[in-house]
């Protein structure tokens, strides 16, 4: 049974990016205060970033709908996939960065949602700042700062920057990392609690817990998270909404783990989780499901590329140190700066024309 079948069950039932002139010595404590104040003013716009433990169907449904309503806000723009495909360096680095995230999550044992958040930060930041001239150390700094932000604001016991940096080719000074963190936060407009495919996992696990035995629910959750992680390596998956990726992942895992009994679980999912879907949504879900089947087949093979445990994906050589005074982060030009430059050129052009008129 495919996502189309699940969706039909439901249908039947319901027939200024800041640059070098920014003050960077504010310190991380001030950054924390800023972001907490920002989210305090936006309580009605987002779900609590901490893991939500549903106690009733109503709570679960409300949380699920909130995730659905805000998921598009945290997606990259349509042209981002083409941008990645046209830039071999960025697409290759993105792949390796996610492998490093997965390896770090296993090594440091932080929450898997923090891993998905870090991936989201990297994609959104690159999408917003589609500048040229990225180098390896720049991309490692972006990955490190993104993961650091995700851990700081998603975990109760944050790790030190020294611990997090293991496995990278470069070792960055703390002040430089804080600079990059603040640059990312400003570029993302402080929206650091995105809806990702993994956001829905706890909710569906809670729902299926009423019809699955504990060991079966654990196996389902583990396999689903593995598939969602593997799918995050595929840049083309960014064209699908997180909920669609999630639904497709659920269908793949249920069919694989419970080939003879998976159909009994679909009504529990369809009657509760799926939004009222139109035909276009169904077709998109089917397309995503087919791609997820390929990812599932590939990731299930021993020593597949998605698994960062293989020796060639984990760097062990001595790291190269990079200090704050060695680099200039103004190589990144965000959209707000581009607008300012265009406006400045227009103003200069108008002034020049006025001058010509006065001369003539």
N, C-alpha and C positions, 0 to 999 in steps of 0.2 A: 504494500500500500504506500502510495507516494504522498507528498504534501498536498497534492490536488485532492486526494481522497479525504484527507483531514479537513481541508478547507470546505469541501462540499458538505461534510458533516455539520459544520457551523452554519453554512448557508441554508441548509435544510431546516435547521432549528429556528432560524431567525428570518426563513423565506426572504588705534593710533600707536601703532608700533613705535616704541621709544628707542632712540639711537644714542649716539655718543654724548649728547648733551644731557642725558639723564644722570641723576645723582645715584651712583652705584654703591656708596658707602653706607647705605641705610641699614645693612646687616640683615641676617636672616630672621631675627626676631621681629623686626619691623615688617618684613615681608609676610610673616605669619599673621601678624595683627591685621595687615591690609586685606589679606584674603579672607580672614574670618569676618571682618567687617563687611566685606563685599557680599559674602554669602548670607550674612544676617539680613541684609537688605533685599535678598532675593529668595526668601523662604518659600514663597508661593510659586516659584518658577522651577524648582528642582526637588528631587527626592533626596531624603537624608542619604549622604554618601556612605554611611556605615551599612554593614550587611543587615538586611531587613529580615527579621524572623516572623513570618506570618503566623497568626494564631487563629484566624478565621478565613473563610472563603472571601468575605467582603474585603478584608485587609489585603489579601493576596490579589484579588481582582483590581482593587484600587491602585496598588503598587504597579501591577502589570500595565494597566492603562496609562499610568503616568510615564512609565518607560517608553511606551509606544508613542505617546504624544510628543516626546522631546527627542526621539532618536535621530530624526533628520537633521536637527540642529547641530549634531556632532559628527555628521558625515563630511567627507571631503567633497569638493566640487566635482561635477561630471568630467571636467577635463583633466583631473589629477591622474587617472589611470593612463591616459595617453602620454602625459608628461613623464610618468615613470617609465613607460615602455620605450620612450624616445631617448631616455637617459640611462644608459647601461650602468654607469657608476652608481647612480642613486638607487636603481632597482636592486642591484647586487648588494649594496650596503644595507638597504632596508631588510633584505632577506637575512643577512648576517646579524644585523642588530636584533631582530626578533629571536634568532637562535640564541644570541647572548642573553636576552631577557629570560628565555626559557631556562637556560643553564643557571642563571643567577637565582631564579625563583626556586629551583631545586636545591641550590647550594645554601641559600639564606632562609628558605622556608617561609617567605612572605606570601600573602594571599594572592590567589590567581587573578582576582579582579584587578589588583594593582598592576599586574603584568599587562593585562588588556588595556588598562588606562594608559600605561607608558607607550604602548603601540599607537594608541589613538593620538597622544600628544605629538609623537614623531610625524605621523601622517598629516595631521592638521597643520603643524608648524611648517613643514616643507610645502604643503599646498598653499598656505598663506604667503610664504616667502620663497617664491619660485625664482630664486636668483641663481646665477651661474658662478662657477668658480669654487664650488664645494670641494674640500679636500678630505682625506681620510681622518685627520685629527679633528676637523670640524664636525664631521658626522659622528665620531665617537663622543665628542663633547655633548652634542645634541642628545644622543642616546643616554649617556650617563645622567645628564641633567633631567631628562624626562623620567627616567626610572627613579631618580632621587626624589623628585616631586611626588610621584605616585606612591612611593613608600612613606614619605613624610606625612602625607595627608590621607593615607589609607591604612596605615598600620599603627598598632598601639605601642610597639617597641621598635622605633626606627633604627636602622643600622648606620654605622659610621660611613663616611665617604670612602675611607680607606678600604673598608670591607666590600663595598659595592663595586669598586673599580677593578676587582680581580677579573682577569680574562680579557682585558682590553690591551691594545698595543701601547697606548699612551697612559700616563699617570698625570692627572691634572691637579693643580693647586686648588685648595678649598675656595679661595676668593674668586677664582675664575669660574668654578662650577656655580657658585652663588650668582655671579653675573649672568651666566647663561640661564639659570633657573628663572631669574627675574625677567629676562628677555622673553622666555617661553611663556611665562604667566601673563605678561603684558600682551603678547601677540595673540594668545588664546582668550584674551579678555577675562582672565581669571576663571573661566568655566572649565574646571578640572574634574568634574564628576560626570563623565559622559555615559550615555547608554551604549553598551557594547553587546555583542552576542552572548557574552558570559553573564551579563546582568540578569538574564532571565532564568539561568540554570537553577538557582536555589528555589525559585518559585515553582518551577515544574517538578522539581524533585520533591518538594513539600506536597504538591498535589498528588503525585504518583505514589507517595509514601502510604497513602490510604489503601492502595491496591497491590503494592509490591512488598515483599519481605525485605527487611533491612539490608541483607547482604546483596539482594538483587538491585535495590535502589543505589547502594554504594557502587556496584559494578556499572550501573547505568550512568551515574554522575561522572565517574572516573573516565569512562569511554567517551562520553559527550565532551568533557573538557579537553581530552586529548585530541578529538576531532576538531574542535573549535580552534585550538592552538595551531594545529596543522593548517587549517584553512586561513589563518591570519598571515601565513607566509605567502599566500597567493594574492598578488596585487589586484587581480581581476575581481576578487571577492568584494573589494571596496565599492563596487557598483551596486551591491545589494544592501538593503536595509538590514541592520543588525537583527531585527526580529525574523526576517526571512531566512537569514543564515542560521539562526537558532532553530527555527521550525524544521529546516532541511536537515540540520544535524540530528535533531531528535528522531526524525523519520529513519535516517540511515542507521543510527545506533539501535533503535528498537528492532528494525528488521534484521540486523546482524546478530544481536544478542538473543532475540526471541523469535526466530523464524516461523514457529508454529503457533505462537500465541500473541504476537505483537498487536494484532487487530483489536484485542480486548482493551488495550490501553488507549487507543485513539479517541474513543468517545470522551474519556476523562480530560484529555487535552483539548479536543475540539469544542466541547461544551463550555469550557472555562477560559481558555487562553486565547483562542484565535479571534481576531477582530472580524467584524462583518466584512467579507471580502468580495471584491468584484472580479470579473473575469480576467482583467489585466493583472491583478494581484496573484491570481492562481497561476497564470502563465509565467510570471516572474518567479514564483516559488518553484515551479516545475523546472525551470532553467537552472535555478540555484541548486536544486536537489540533484540534478544530473552532475553538476560540477562537484558537489560535495561527495557524491559517490566515488568520483575519481580520486578526490583527496583522501577519502577513507581507505580506498583500496591501496593507494600508494603509502600512506602513513602506517598501515598495518604490516608492511613488509619490514623484515629485520634490516637495521642500518639504513633506514630511509633518510632522505635529506632533512626532514623536519626535526629529526632527533639530534640535539646538540651534544649528545654524549660521545659522539665519535671523535677520535683524536684530531682530525683535521679541522674541526670547527671550534676547538678550544685552544686559545693561545696560551702558551706557557713560557715564552721567552721573556727576557728582562724588558720591563716597560721603559718607555722614553718619557722623561718628565717634561711637562709644559707648565710654565708659570704665567701669572696674570700679566706681568709686564712684557711678555714676549708676543702677545697677540692683541689684535684689534677686532672686536666683534662687530664693527660697523660695516663689515662685508655683507651683512644681511640687510636688505632693504625691504621693509614691510609695505603693505598697501597704502597705509596712511602717509608714509614718506613719499611714495610715488605720486600721490595726489598733491602733496605739498610742492614737489618739484615741478609738476605740470602747472600748478597754479602760479608758481614763481615765474616759470618761463612765459606764461600768458601775461602776467603783470609786466615783466620786462619788455615784452613785445608791445604792449599798449603804451608804455612809457616811451619807447623808441619811436613809435608812430607819432605821438604827441610832439616829440622833439623835432621830428622831420617837418611837421606842419608848421611849427614855430619858425623853423629855419627858412622854409619856403615863403 
